[in-house]
Structure formats: structure tokens, C-alpha cells
Amino acid sequence: MNRNLMRYAAPAAAAVFVLAAAGCGASNEAGADGGSGSDLSGELSGAGASSQEEAAAAWMKGFQTAHPDVTVNYDPVGSGAGREQFTAGGNIAFAGSDEYFPDDELAAAEKRCDSDVVEVPVYVSPIAVIFNVDGVDELNLSPKTLGAIFAGTITKWNDPAIVAENPDAGLPNAPITAVHRSDESGTTANFTDYLDQASGGSWSHGLVETWPVKSGEAAEGTSGVVSAVKNGKGTIGYADASQAGDLGVANIEVGKEFVSYSPEAAAATLDASKPVSGRSDTSMALDIDRTTTAKGVYPIVLVSYGIACSEYDSEEEASLVREYLGYVVSPEGQRAAAEQAGSAPLSDQMATDATAIVENISAK
């Protein structure tokens, strides 16, 4: 594949999804009339990012119409666990991850595949900073203040730094409970990457998938964080925006204004992002610019990847992975996720590049 494809302009606790279904590749989308005409059959299993939960439900609904003799299982155990299960092999043929393979994991994944690893964006979404504070309906936070809250150095809601950014909010003299993921999480990786780049040093723990600070409250999975914030008092946390529900969501300072999240603002962040250097032609891994001050950008965003091998031992497995991921990155699959989960569809160029990579998945 031509490396020019890389130069695109960007635009639950372990519940198991069983997608009794089948799918269409980008060139063979599910028919609106519900007919299949498919000759695909078999079972396909994957695991990974819980942030994709809502999108996976949408992909299930669209995908199952096309190939009724295929069953797809997806276990949203978290990004880190998904990558681990994929690397271990067994019956896990693909993974979802809110972080591309770190360098220290990539070699093991390539060994499992005995080929290059496919990493294509399948889901782009804001990470919402959710809160539950009595009497506070709207909250503005700068990156520096947000970093200090999650580092545990700002501990009261009426701290002068928060008051200065919210002079009319009526903030209580109450303790802050900062809720974080207890599991290894790509959402945590994206959130701490933002804090590391943008907080001006108030967060000093770097980019991590496993939470490094002992303060606050830990909860498992996206749904666990949302539940802890919702059922707590004086709580704040981070979660995929599609699962924020009716909780308060903070506006984040970008440049000289406070910006609320939206799929469009999240997608705009990718415009300033660059491909990760040193990757194979089958990887669309991105380094996201978290410090941009461009108007209308929301930089706390995750790009969730579909991970697969570029070659499989059998044509049956290769075709199942190729068709499933082909549907996911297709315009139809992206529309379904946007409608169900509020994600930002891939840009035309990004979808074209992802499709070109996925269509080349083959048997050895």
C-alpha cells in the first residue's frame, strides 16, 4: 500500500455482545430491504474498548441483516485487556482499543499475527468530563485546574482556582471525589495524554492506561465511572460522551474560550493530528494535538481503533474479519454509530484509507 494513504486530513463490566449476524464490507453494504444473499458463515470473536459499547450495538443491528449465518461476539473488557487477548491469540480474531498498540506491545502482536498489525480508526468521540455537584448546573474548567483536580491537589469545590473560572456558580464548600477507571483503559490513556500535554504541569504523571494516583475513587469500565459519578456526591469523572446521560458535563478551556463537547468539535481536533511515525502501511495510528487553540476544537477526544492481523491462517477467518471491519468503517456503519452513540463519522479520506487497508486483509 502506498504510504501516501497515511497523509490524510482528519475530518461495562464485561457484558458480551453477540452479534448474530453478518456484515458487509465497504463495497458490499447491508441492503435496506433486509435481504442478505450472503454466502459467509462462521463465528468471529473480538474483545476490547468499552467506549465502543453503544457503537457496537449499532453495528450489531446493521451488520446482522446482511449475513445471517455469521455470529460475531464482542466482549467490552477494556482496551488493554482487549489488546492482551488479541495478542494471546486463541479465538480472539480482532480487538477494539482506544489506544493504538504501544511500542512495547507491538512486537508481540506482530508475532501473534506473523504479519503486520492492522490499526484503523473505527470510532471517534469526545471524552466528557462529567460531574455531579449539588446546585451546580454548569461548570467551566481550564486544563490546569482539571489536571490539579485529578492529581488530587485541588480537593474542594470552592477552591479559588475553580471559583475564578466559575464566579457565578455557587460552588459549595465540599470535598471533590474524582472518579477514575480501575482497569487498564484506553479512555484513561487519552484523558491523561490530554492532561499531560495541556495542564501546564498540574498533572505530572504522564500518559498512562492504569491510573497512577491513589486519591479519588476507582470504578471499572465506562459504565462504572458513570454510575459512581451519578450515585456519588461532589463527584467528577471522565467517560465516553455517548454515555454521559443526564449528568453535568464541564466546558473545557481552549484558547480564550470554554468549549463544550460535540462530535464536530472532536472531529476538528483530528485536523491538527499527525500519523505516528515508524508504523507499517497497515496502521493509521494518530498522534493527537491536545494543545491546539483553534476555535471550535474540543481536544479531549479518543480515536478508537479496530485492530486485526493483516494475514490469517485461513481464508474463512480472514474473510470474516475483512467483511466485519469493512462494514464498521463504511459510510453505513459510521452513520449507524453516529446515530446511536453520537460519535463523529470518519472523514471521507480517513474512511477511504481505512477501507483500503481492511480490504487487503487476507489468508497466508
C-alpha positions as CSV (number, residue, x, y, z in Angstrom):
1,M,0.0,0.0,0.0
2,N,1.2,3.5,-0.9
3,R,2.4,5.3,2.2
4,N,0.6,8.4,0.9
5,L,-2.5,6.8,2.3
6,M,-1.2,7.8,5.7
7,R,-1.3,11.5,4.8
8,Y,-5.0,12.0,5.3
9,A,-6.7,15.2,6.5
10,A,-8.8,14.2,9.5
11,P,-12.2,15.3,9.1
12,A,-19.1,-2.2,31.1
13,A,-18.3,-4.5,33.2
14,A,-17.8,-7.4,30.9
15,A,-21.0,-7.8,29.1
16,V,-20.7,-9.7,25.9
17,F,-22.3,-8.5,22.7
18,V,-23.4,-11.4,20.5
19,L,-23.9,-10.1,17.0
20,A,-25.9,-12.9,15.5
21,A,-25.2,-11.6,12.1
22,A,-23.1,-10.8,9.3
23,G,-21.7,-7.9,7.6
24,C,-21.0,-6.1,4.6
25,G,-17.6,-4.7,3.6
26,A,-17.4,-1.2,2.4
27,S,-18.1,-2.4,-1.1
28,N,-21.0,-4.7,0.0
29,E,-23.1,-2.8,2.5
30,A,-26.3,-4.3,4.0
31,G,-29.3,-3.9,1.8
32,A,-32.1,-1.7,3.0
33,D,-34.6,-4.4,2.1
34,G,-33.2,-6.8,4.7
35,G,-32.2,-9.4,2.1
36,S,-28.8,-11.0,2.5
37,G,-27.8,-13.2,-0.4
38,S,-24.7,-13.8,1.7
39,D,-22.5,-16.9,1.5
40,L,-20.5,-16.1,4.6
41,S,-20.8,-18.3,7.6
42,G,-19.0,-19.0,10.8
43,E,-18.2,-17.3,14.2
44,L,-16.0,-14.3,14.8
45,S,-14.9,-13.2,18.3
46,G,-13.3,-9.9,19.4
47,A,-12.7,-8.0,22.7
48,G,-11.7,-4.6,23.8
49,A,-12.8,-1.0,24.4
50,S,-15.9,-0.5,26.5
51,S,-16.2,3.0,25.0
52,Q,-17.4,1.3,21.8
53,E,-20.4,-0.2,23.6
54,E,-23.1,2.0,22.1
55,A,-21.5,1.9,18.7
56,A,-21.1,-1.9,18.8
57,A,-24.9,-2.1,19.4
58,A,-25.5,-0.1,16.3
59,W,-23.0,-2.1,14.3
60,M,-24.8,-5.3,15.5
61,K,-28.1,-4.1,14.3
62,G,-26.9,-3.1,10.9
63,F,-24.5,-5.9,10.4
64,Q,-26.8,-8.8,11.3
65,T,-29.1,-8.2,8.4
66,A,-26.5,-9.0,5.8
67,H,-25.1,-12.4,6.7
68,P,-27.4,-14.3,9.0
69,D,-25.1,-17.4,9.1
70,V,-22.3,-15.5,10.9
71,T,-22.2,-14.9,14.6
72,V,-19.9,-12.1,16.0
73,N,-19.0,-11.9,19.7
74,Y,-17.6,-8.8,21.2
75,D,-16.6,-8.6,24.9
76,P,-16.1,-4.9,26.1
77,V,-13.5,-5.8,28.7
78,G,-11.5,-2.6,28.1
79,S,-8.8,-1.6,25.7
80,G,-5.8,-3.0,27.5
81,A,-7.4,-6.4,28.1
82,G,-8.7,-6.5,24.5
83,R,-5.1,-6.0,23.2
84,E,-3.8,-8.6,25.6
85,Q,-6.4,-11.2,24.4
86,F,-5.8,-10.4,20.8
87,T,-2.0,-10.8,21.3
88,A,-2.5,-14.1,23.1
89,G,-4.4,-15.4,20.1
90,G,-6.9,-18.2,20.8
91,N,-10.3,-17.4,19.4
92,I,-9.9,-13.6,19.5
93,A,-9.6,-12.5,15.9
94,F,-9.9,-8.7,16.4
95,A,-9.8,-6.1,19.1
96,G,-11.1,-2.7,19.8
97,S,-8.8,-0.2,21.6
98,D,-8.9,3.5,22.5
99,E,-5.1,3.5,22.1
100,Y,-3.0,2.1,19.3
101,F,-0.5,-0.6,20.2
102,P,2.3,0.9,22.4
103,D,5.7,0.2,21.0
104,D,6.4,-2.3,23.8
105,E,3.4,-4.4,22.9
106,L,3.5,-4.1,19.1
107,A,6.2,-6.7,18.5
108,A,4.3,-9.4,20.4
109,A,1.1,-8.6,18.4
110,E,3.1,-8.9,15.2
111,K,4.5,-12.2,16.3
112,R,0.9,-13.5,17.0
113,C,-0.2,-12.4,13.6
114,D,3.0,-13.4,11.8
115,S,2.3,-10.4,9.7
116,D,1.8,-6.6,10.1
117,V,-0.9,-5.5,12.5
118,V,-4.0,-3.6,11.2
119,E,-4.9,-0.5,13.2
120,V,-7.7,1.5,11.7
121,P,-9.9,4.2,13.3
122,V,-13.5,3.0,13.8
123,Y,-14.9,5.3,16.4
124,V,-14.1,9.0,17.1
125,S,-15.7,10.5,20.2
126,P,-15.3,13.3,22.7
127,I,-14.4,12.3,26.3
128,A,-16.8,14.1,28.5
129,V,-15.7,15.5,31.9
130,I,-18.9,14.5,33.9
131,F,-19.8,15.9,37.3
132,N,-22.5,15.8,40.0
133,V,-22.4,18.7,42.3
134,D,-25.4,20.0,44.2
135,G,-26.7,23.3,42.9
136,V,-24.2,23.4,40.0
137,D,-25.6,23.1,36.5
138,E,-22.7,24.5,34.5
139,L,-19.0,24.2,35.1
140,N,-16.0,25.7,33.3
141,L,-12.6,24.2,33.8
142,S,-9.2,25.1,32.5
143,P,-6.7,22.3,31.7
144,K,-4.5,23.4,34.6
145,T,-7.4,23.3,37.1
146,L,-8.6,19.9,35.6
147,G,-5.2,18.4,36.0
148,A,-4.9,19.6,39.6
149,I,-8.3,18.1,40.4
150,F,-7.4,14.6,39.1
151,A,-3.9,14.8,40.5
152,G,-5.5,15.3,43.9
153,T,-4.0,18.7,44.7
154,I,-7.3,20.6,44.4
155,T,-9.7,18.9,46.8
156,K,-12.6,21.3,47.5
157,W,-15.2,22.6,45.1
158,N,-14.8,26.1,46.3
159,D,-11.1,26.1,45.7
160,P,-10.0,29.6,44.5
161,A,-8.9,28.2,41.1
162,I,-12.4,26.7,40.4
163,V,-14.2,29.8,41.7
164,A,-12.2,32.1,39.4
165,E,-13.3,30.1,36.4
166,N,-16.9,29.9,37.7
167,P,-17.6,33.2,39.5
168,D,-21.4,32.8,39.4
169,A,-21.7,29.0,40.0
170,G,-22.4,29.0,43.8
171,L,-19.7,26.3,44.4
172,P,-20.1,24.5,47.7
173,N,-17.5,24.1,50.5
174,A,-17.5,20.4,49.9
175,P,-14.9,17.8,49.1
176,I,-14.2,16.7,45.5
177,T,-14.4,13.0,44.7
178,A,-12.5,12.4,41.4
179,V,-13.6,9.1,39.9
180,H,-11.2,7.3,37.6
181,R,-11.0,3.9,35.8
182,S,-9.8,1.0,37.9
183,D,-9.0,-1.1,34.9
184,E,-6.4,-0.7,32.2
185,S,-8.1,1.7,29.9
186,G,-7.6,3.4,26.5
187,T,-10.0,6.2,27.7
188,T,-7.7,6.8,30.6
189,A,-4.7,6.9,28.2
190,N,-6.5,9.5,26.1
191,F,-7.6,11.5,29.1
192,T,-4.1,11.5,30.7
193,D,-2.5,12.3,27.4
194,Y,-4.6,15.4,27.3
195,L,-3.7,16.3,30.9
196,D,0.0,15.6,30.2
197,Q,0.1,17.9,27.2
198,A,-2.3,20.6,28.2
199,S,-2.3,21.1,32.0
200,G,0.9,23.1,32.3
201,G,2.4,20.7,34.8
202,S,-0.5,20.4,37.2
203,W,-0.7,16.8,36.1
204,S,2.8,15.2,36.3
205,H,2.1,11.5,35.9
206,G,2.3,11.3,32.1
207,L,0.3,9.3,29.7
208,V,-0.9,6.1,31.4
209,E,-3.5,3.4,30.9
210,T,-3.6,2.4,34.5
211,W,-4.5,5.2,37.0
212,P,-1.4,6.3,38.9
213,V,-2.9,8.4,41.7
214,K,-4.1,6.9,45.0
215,S,-6.6,9.7,45.7
216,G,-10.2,9.6,44.4
217,E,-12.5,6.7,43.7
218,A,-11.9,3.9,41.3
219,A,-14.6,2.2,39.1
220,E,-14.4,-0.5,36.5
221,G,-15.3,0.3,32.9
222,T,-17.0,3.3,31.4
223,S,-20.3,2.3,32.9
224,G,-18.7,2.0,36.3
225,V,-17.4,5.6,36.2
226,V,-20.7,7.0,35.0
227,S,-22.5,5.1,37.8
228,A,-20.1,6.3,40.5
229,V,-20.4,9.9,39.4
230,K,-24.2,9.7,39.2
231,N,-24.6,8.0,42.6
232,G,-22.0,10.0,44.4
233,K,-21.9,13.5,45.8
234,G,-19.5,16.1,44.7
235,T,-18.1,13.8,42.1
236,I,-16.3,14.3,38.8
237,G,-15.1,11.8,36.3
238,Y,-14.3,11.2,32.6
239,A,-16.2,8.9,30.2
240,D,-17.0,8.5,26.6
241,A,-19.5,11.2,25.8
242,S,-22.1,8.8,24.5
243,Q,-22.6,7.5,28.0
244,A,-22.7,10.8,29.9
245,G,-26.5,10.6,30.1
246,D,-28.1,13.4,32.1
247,L,-25.0,14.2,34.2
248,G,-23.5,17.6,34.1
249,V,-20.7,18.0,31.6
250,A,-17.9,20.6,32.0
251,N,-16.9,23.1,29.4
252,I,-13.1,23.0,28.8
253,E,-10.9,26.0,28.2
254,V,-9.4,26.0,24.7
255,G,-7.5,29.2,23.8
256,K,-9.6,32.0,25.3
257,E,-13.0,30.3,25.4
258,F,-14.7,27.5,27.2
259,V,-15.8,24.8,24.8
260,S,-18.5,22.2,25.2
261,Y,-18.0,18.8,23.6
262,S,-19.7,17.8,20.4
263,P,-18.9,15.3,17.7
264,E,-18.0,18.1,15.3
265,A,-15.6,19.7,17.8
266,A,-14.0,16.3,18.4
267,A,-13.6,15.6,14.7
268,A,-12.0,19.0,14.3
269,T,-9.2,18.0,16.7
270,L,-8.0,15.4,14.2
271,D,-7.3,18.1,11.6
272,A,-4.2,19.1,13.7
273,S,-3.1,15.5,14.3
274,K,-0.3,13.5,12.5
275,P,0.3,9.9,11.8
276,V,2.5,8.1,14.2
277,S,6.0,7.6,12.7
278,G,7.6,4.3,12.2
279,R,4.4,2.3,11.7
280,S,3.6,-0.2,8.9
281,D,1.4,0.8,6.0
282,T,-1.4,-1.1,7.7
283,S,-1.5,1.3,10.6
284,M,-3.5,4.6,10.8
285,A,-2.3,5.4,14.3
286,L,-2.5,9.1,15.1
287,D,-0.7,11.4,17.5
288,I,-3.4,13.8,18.6
289,D,-2.5,17.5,19.2
290,R,-4.1,18.2,22.6
291,T,-2.8,21.8,22.9
292,T,-4.4,23.3,19.8
293,T,-6.1,26.7,20.4
294,A,-8.1,26.6,17.2
295,K,-11.7,27.9,17.5
296,G,-14.4,25.2,17.8
297,V,-12.0,22.4,18.8
298,Y,-12.5,20.0,21.7
299,P,-9.2,18.3,22.4
300,I,-10.3,15.7,25.0
301,V,-11.1,13.2,22.3
302,L,-10.5,9.5,21.8
303,V,-9.9,7.8,18.5
304,S,-10.8,4.1,19.0
305,Y,-9.2,1.6,16.7
306,G,-10.2,-1.6,15.1
307,I,-7.2,-4.0,15.5
308,A,-6.7,-7.1,13.4
309,C,-4.0,-9.1,11.6
310,S,-3.2,-8.3,8.0
311,E,-3.0,-12.0,7.4
312,Y,-4.8,-15.0,9.0
313,D,-4.2,-18.7,8.8
314,S,-7.5,-19.4,6.9
315,E,-9.5,-17.7,4.3
316,E,-12.6,-18.2,6.4
317,E,-11.2,-16.2,9.3
318,A,-9.7,-13.5,7.0
319,S,-12.9,-13.0,5.1
320,L,-15.0,-12.7,8.3
321,V,-12.6,-10.1,9.8
322,R,-12.4,-8.3,6.4
323,E,-16.2,-8.1,6.0
324,Y,-16.9,-7.1,9.6
325,L,-14.4,-4.3,9.8
326,G,-15.3,-3.3,6.2
327,Y,-18.8,-2.7,7.4
328,V,-17.7,-0.8,10.5
329,V,-15.6,1.7,8.5
330,S,-18.1,2.0,5.7
331,P,-20.4,5.1,5.4
332,E,-23.3,3.0,6.6
333,G,-21.5,1.7,9.6
334,Q,-20.3,5.1,10.6
335,R,-23.7,6.6,10.2
336,A,-25.2,3.9,12.4
337,A,-22.6,4.6,15.2
338,A,-23.2,8.4,14.9
339,E,-26.9,8.0,15.3
340,Q,-26.7,5.5,18.2
341,A,-23.6,6.8,20.1
342,G,-23.2,10.4,19.0
343,S,-19.7,9.7,17.6
344,A,-18.1,11.7,14.8
345,P,-18.1,9.8,11.5
346,L,-14.8,9.3,9.8
347,S,-13.9,11.9,7.2
348,D,-14.2,10.8,3.6
349,Q,-10.4,10.5,3.2
350,M,-10.0,8.7,6.5
351,A,-12.7,6.2,5.7
352,T,-11.2,5.6,2.2
353,D,-7.8,4.9,3.7
354,A,-9.2,2.6,6.3
355,T,-11.2,0.7,3.7
356,A,-8.1,0.2,1.5
357,I,-6.3,-1.3,4.5
358,V,-9.2,-3.5,5.6
359,E,-9.8,-4.8,2.0
360,N,-6.3,-6.2,1.9
361,I,-6.7,-8.5,4.9
362,S,-6.1,-11.9,3.5
363,A,-5.1,-15.5,4.2
364,K,-1.4,-16.5,4.4
